[in-house]
Structure formats: structure tokens, C-alpha cells
Amino acid sequence: MRASRLVQLLLLLQARGRTTAAVLAMELEVSERTIHRDVDALSAAGVPIYAERGPHGGIQLVDGYRTRLTGLTADEAEALFLSGMPGPAAELGLGTVVAAARLKVLASLPGELRARASRLVERFHLDATAWFSSSDPVPHLATLADAVWEARRASVRYRRGDETVERQLEPIGLVLKAGVWYLIARSEEQIRTYRVSRITEVTVSDANFARPPDFDLPAYWAESTSTYEQGAPRVTFVVRVDPAVLGVLADAVGMQAVRDAERLAVEDPEGWLHLRVTADWPEEVPGRLIGMGSRAEILDPPELRERSITLARRMLERHGAL
């Protein structure tokens, strides 16, 4: 434990320069007396470290004492710090590990690159979660990550619809997609995808398994998502919509669906647009369009229009408006 703290102390001083014992003690969650003992230990080990007393004093390393990373360009340093996503790392149980790794890299950079990397962190932040939504609770994610890393078999209980099933899995990889974690695992000789938030229990065994030879996780995920999107049920409909609420229509049926929509050459008395739209999940489309109120009208197909009318009437009946 102390060896790790000594390394952290050294890296903090490399990254920040002169720092008071009080600040170092708060950062490392120890007493100031412990910091002074650690400084003595580093000095005895040959590290050129010293402390100055007084209001402008502090602990620092001799100028120029630094382990530098060779061959790292400014763009590479910036990309490294921009790629850090503390939220997902924390969910994996790696939050402190990522923070320590970033500190090590920052401490090892030459001065000019260290300044650029620090400015990047101050000015840019990555948030993988979509608007108006929070990440799914994933209490077993860290356990699954260990199973993936160690290639150990796992027994899980998984919510599928209204039932919970048990599965014996060989965890191969984890994917974060739009704030949602997915487990890629082999079950009964087939590779499948499981939403981690639906896993209610995990038991990892001591038994290892052999990963599929030449398995390419990014390639598998790209193919899997493409197949899923192509196989999703769709419906094509014509809608008359107020141009002022195209953003609302995009929220209802998807931005890509609106972008790909065919604009029909129809003269509308109110100047509204007539669009032929293809959207996923037909059963949900009528309800979503009803949410636009009087700013949109389904023109075709007739059955979709009738379903929307039926839903609207039921809603009015529920609220005692009929």
C-alpha cells in the first residue's frame, strides 16, 4: 500500500510542481506527518525531492527530474485524455485505475504537452448517455468485466420479458452503446448479446474457457447491430406536418427516419409538409404521432390512421372527455 502511495506522491509532484504537504495529504487521504515520512523515504531512495518551509514553501522535485514518454505527439496526448470516460470506467470498477493512469501519463509528459493535455480536460467532456435518460443500473458489471478479462465461465439469471431464466455463459466482451452496457457471451456454442441491466444475479466459477479463435469484438458488434437494424419491423406512412415541429417528429420516429423521408410535391393550404416516412416498430408509431397533437396528421395508410384515431378516442374516454 505504501509503495503505491509513494508512486502517487511522486507522480503528483511531477505533474503539479511544488505542492504543500496539506494538499498532498488531502489528495492521498493521509496525514501531513505521513507525507513528510514519505518524502524522507523517497529522498533516502535517491529521488531528488526536498521541502521548503514558510508561507511560500512546499514539497517539490529538483527541476528536470521527470520520466518522459518518448514519441508522443501533441495530438496523441490530447486524444489520450479526450478518450477517458470516467463514468463508464467507474461502472466497470476502474474509476481509480483510469484516474491513476491519466495521472501517470500527465506526469510523464514534457511541459508543453502536459499543458495542452490539461487544457483539453478543462475544455472538453464526453458524456455517453442520451438526453433525458440515465444509465441503466448495472450492479454486476464489474463482476462480468472480471469474468471477461479472466475468461471464466459464469452462471447468470437474466430477465427476459416477464420471466427470469438461467444461463451458463462464457463472457467474451463488453460493449457500451448509447449509455447502455451489453455483454457478448457464448452460450450453447452460439455467441449472443445480453443487456447487462437485465442480469439480476452472477456467479463466476473458477473454470476457464477458451475464447473463440480470432474473435473480433468491434467487427462482431458492427455486424450484429447492422443485422438488428435491418431486421427490425418497419412501417412506411405519409404524414402531413407543420414544418415548425419537424424536431418533434424526429423525436417521435427518429432523426434518421426524418432525414431519409421523401418530401412529396403537394401544395398544402397551410404550407405544411407532406412526407413519406419509414420508421421502426410499427406498433409504437401511432401512439408516438398522437403525442404531436394537432401539429401532424397521418394521411396513409388508412389502417395506421384508424389505429391513431382509435387510440386518441380511448385516451379521451379515459379522461372523461367523451
C-alpha positions in Angstrom: 0.0 0.0 0.0 2.8 2.4 0.9 4.7 1.7 -2.3 1.7 2.6 -4.3 1.3 5.8 -2.3 4.9 6.7 -2.8 4.5 6.4 -6.6 1.3 8.5 -6.5 3.2 11.1 -4.5 6.0 11.2 -7.0 3.6 11.5 -9.9 1.6 14.3 -8.3 4.8 16.3 -7.8 5.9 15.6 -11.4 2.5 16.8 -12.7 2.0 19.8 -10.4 5.4 21.0 -9.3 5.7 22.5 -5.8 2.8 21.4 -3.7 2.1 21.8 0.0 2.0 18.9 2.4 -1.5 19.7 3.3 -2.7 19.5 -0.3 -0.8 16.2 -0.8 -2.2 14.8 2.4 -5.8 15.6 1.3 -5.1 14.2 -2.2 -3.7 10.9 -0.9 -6.0 10.7 2.1 -3.3 10.5 4.8 -1.9 12.8 7.4 0.7 15.5 6.8 3.1 13.6 9.1 2.7 10.6 6.8 3.5 12.8 3.8 6.7 14.1 5.4 7.7 10.5 6.2 7.1 9.5 2.6 9.2 12.4 1.4 12.1 11.2 3.6 11.6 7.7 2.2 11.8 8.9 -1.4 14.9 11.1 -0.6 16.6 8.1 1.1 15.9 6.1 -2.1 17.8 8.6 -4.2 14.8 10.7 -5.5 15.8 14.4 -5.7 13.0 15.7 -3.6 13.0 18.4 -1.0 10.7 20.5 1.2 10.8 24.2 1.8 9.2 25.8 4.9 7.4 29.1 5.1 4.3 30.6 3.6 5.5 30.1 0.0 7.1 26.7 0.7 6.1 23.3 -0.2 7.4 19.9 -1.4 8.9 19.6 -4.9 11.3 17.7 -7.1 14.5 19.1 -8.5 13.8 20.8 -11.8 14.1 18.4 -14.8 13.6 15.2 -12.8 10.9 13.5 -14.8 10.4 10.3 -16.7 9.3 11.4 -20.2 7.3 9.5 -22.7 9.2 9.3 -25.9 7.5 9.7 -29.3 4.1 11.0 -28.0 2.9 13.9 -30.2 0.7 16.7 -29.1 -2.3 15.3 -30.9 -1.7 11.9 -29.4 -1.6 13.3 -25.9 -4.8 15.2 -26.5 -6.6 12.2 -27.9 -5.5 10.1 -24.9 -7.1 12.5 -22.4 -10.2 13.1 -24.5 -10.8 9.4 -24.8 -11.0 9.0 -21.0 -14.7 8.4 -20.0 -14.8 8.4 -16.1 -18.5 7.3 -15.9 -18.2 4.0 -17.8 -14.8 3.4 -16.2 -16.4 3.8 -12.8 -19.2 1.4 -13.7 -16.5 -1.2 -14.6 -14.9 -0.7 -11.3 -11.9 1.0 -13.0 -12.5 4.6 -12.0 -9.5 4.9 -9.7 -7.4 2.9 -12.2 -8.2 5.3 -15.0 -7.5 8.3 -12.8 -4.2 6.9 -11.8 -3.2 6.0 -15.4 -4.1 9.5 -16.5 -2.0 11.0 -13.7 1.0 8.8 -14.7 0.8 9.9 -18.3 0.3 13.6 -17.3 3.3 13.4 -15.0 5.5 11.8 -17.7 4.7 14.3 -20.4 7.0 17.2 -21.3 5.9 20.5 -20.1 4.4 21.8 -23.3 2.4 18.6 -23.9 1.3 18.4 -20.3 -0.2 21.9 -20.5 -2.1 21.1 -23.7 -3.5 17.8 -22.2 -4.6 19.7 -19.1 -6.3 22.4 -21.1 -8.2 19.7 -23.1 -9.6 18.1 -20.0 -10.7 21.6 -18.8 -12.5 22.4 -22.1 -14.0 19.1 -23.4 -16.0 16.4 -21.7 -17.5 13.2 -23.1 -21.0 12.1 -21.9 -22.1 8.8 -23.4 -25.7 9.0 -22.1 -28.5 10.2 -24.2 -30.6 13.3 -23.3 -33.4 12.9 -20.8 -32.2 9.5 -19.7 -29.9 7.9 -17.2 -27.7 4.9 -17.5 -29.2 1.6 -16.6 -28.3 0.3 -13.2 -25.6 -2.3 -13.7 -24.6 -3.7 -10.3 -23.0 -6.8 -11.8 -20.9 -5.0 -14.5 -17.6 -5.1 -12.6 -18.1 -8.8 -11.9 -18.8 -9.6 -15.5 -15.8 -7.5 -16.5 -13.6 -9.7 -14.4 -15.1 -12.8 -15.9 -14.4 -11.4 -19.4 -10.8 -10.5 -18.5 -10.0 -13.8 -16.8 -12.0 -15.9 -19.4 -14.0 -17.6 -16.7 -17.4 -19.2 -17.0 -20.4 -17.5 -15.3 -23.8 -18.6 -14.3 -26.4 -15.7 -14.6 -30.1 -15.1 -14.1 -31.5 -12.9 -16.8 -34.8 -11.1 -17.2 -36.4 -12.0 -20.5 -39.8 -10.3 -20.8 -41.9 -11.3 -17.8 -39.8 -14.3 -16.8 -36.3 -14.8 -15.4 -34.1 -17.5 -17.0 -30.8 -19.1 -16.0 -27.9 -19.2 -18.5 -24.4 -20.7 -18.4 -22.3 -18.2 -20.2 -18.7 -17.8 -21.4 -18.3 -14.0 -21.3 -16.3 -12.8 -24.3 -16.6 -9.0 -24.3 -18.5 -5.9 -23.1 -19.8 -3.1 -25.3 -21.1 0.4 -24.3 -23.7 1.7 -26.7 -25.5 5.0 -26.1 -25.1 4.7 -22.4 -26.3 1.0 -22.3 -23.9 -1.9 -21.5 -24.1 -5.2 -23.4 -22.4 -8.5 -22.7 -21.2 -10.6 -25.6 -21.1 -14.2 -24.4 -21.1 -17.7 -25.8 -24.0 -19.9 -24.7 -24.6 -23.4 -26.1 -21.9 -22.9 -28.8 -23.6 -19.7 -30.0 -22.4 -16.1 -29.5 -25.3 -13.9 -28.2 -25.8 -10.4 -26.8 -27.2 -9.7 -23.4 -28.3 -6.4 -21.9 -26.3 -6.1 -18.7 -29.0 -4.3 -16.8 -31.3 -7.3 -17.2 -28.8 -9.6 -15.4 -30.1 -10.0 -11.9 -27.5 -12.5 -10.5 -24.0 -13.5 -11.4 -21.8 -16.3 -10.1 -18.4 -16.6 -11.6 -16.7 -20.0 -11.5 -13.0 -20.9 -11.2 -13.3 -22.8 -14.6 -11.7 -21.1 -17.6 -12.8 -21.4 -21.1 -11.0 -21.0 -24.5 -12.0 -17.8 -26.2 -13.2 -18.2 -29.9 -10.0 -18.0 -32.0 -9.6 -14.8 -33.9 -12.8 -13.3 -32.4 -13.0 -9.6 -33.4 -15.3 -7.7 -30.9 -15.7 -4.5 -32.9 -16.4 -6.4 -36.1 -18.9 -8.7 -34.3 -20.7 -5.7 -32.8 -20.8 -3.8 -36.2 -22.3 -6.8 -37.9 -24.7 -7.6 -35.0 -26.1 -4.0 -34.9 -26.4 -3.9 -38.6 -28.4 -7.1 -38.7 -30.6 -6.0 -35.8 -31.4 -2.7 -37.5 -32.1 -4.3 -40.9 -34.3 -6.9 -39.2 -36.3 -4.5 -37.1 -40.0 -4.3 -38.2 -40.8 -1.1 -40.1 -43.8 0.8 -41.4 -44.0 3.4 -44.2 -46.6 6.1 -43.8 -47.4 9.6 -45.2 -47.8 12.4 -42.7 -48.8 16.0 -43.1 -46.8 18.0 -40.6 -46.3 21.6 -39.6 -42.6 22.5 -40.6 -42.2 24.2 -37.2 -42.4 20.8 -35.4 -40.1 18.7 -37.6 -37.8 18.3 -34.5 -40.8 16.9 -32.6 -41.4 14.5 -35.4 -37.7 13.4 -35.3 -38.1 12.8 -31.5 -41.2 10.7 -32.2 -39.9 8.4 -35.0 -36.2 9.0 -35.1 -33.9 11.6 -36.6 -32.6 9.3 -39.3 -36.2 8.5 -40.4 -37.0 12.2 -40.8 -33.7 12.8 -42.7 -34.4 9.9 -45.1 -38.1 10.9 -45.6 -39.3 11.6 -49.1 -40.8 15.1 -49.4 -43.9 14.9 -51.6 -44.7 17.7 -54.1 -48.1 18.6 -52.6 -49.5 22.2 -52.3 -50.8 22.4 -48.8 -53.3 25.2 -47.9 -51.5 25.8 -44.6 -48.0 25.4 -46.0 -47.4 22.1 -44.2 -45.0 19.4 -45.4 -46.2 16.1 -46.8 -43.6 13.4 -46.0 -43.3 9.7 -46.8 -41.6 8.3 -43.7 -40.2 4.8 -42.9 -39.9 4.2 -39.2 -39.1 1.3 -37.0 -41.5 -0.5 -34.6 -44.9 -0.1 -36.3 -46.9 -0.8 -33.2 -45.4 2.2 -31.5 -45.8 4.7 -34.3 -49.5 5.6 -33.8 -49.0 6.5 -30.2 -45.9 8.5 -30.9 -47.6 10.6 -33.6 -50.6 11.2 -31.3 -48.2 12.9 -29.0 -47.7 15.6 -31.6 -51.3 16.7 -31.1 -52.8 18.8 -33.9 -49.5 19.6 -35.5 -49.4 16.4 -37.5 -51.9 14.3 -39.5 -51.5 10.8 -40.7 -52.7 10.5 -44.3 -51.7 7.0 -45.3 -52.0 4.0 -44.9 -55.7 4.0 -43.8 -55.1 1.3 -41.2 -52.4 3.3 -39.4 -54.6 6.4 -39.5 -57.5 4.4 -38.0 -55.3 3.0 -35.2 -54.2 6.5 -34.3 -57.9 7.7 -34.2 -58.8 4.7 -32.0 -56.0 5.4 -29.6 -57.0 9.1 -29.4 -60.6 8.2 -28.7 -59.6 5.8 -25.9 -57.5 8.5 -24.4 -60.4 10.9 -24.4 -62.7 8.3 -22.9 -60.2 7.6 -20.2 -60.1 11.3 -19.3 -63.9 11.6 -19.5 -63.9 13.9 -22.5 -66.5 11.9 -24.5 
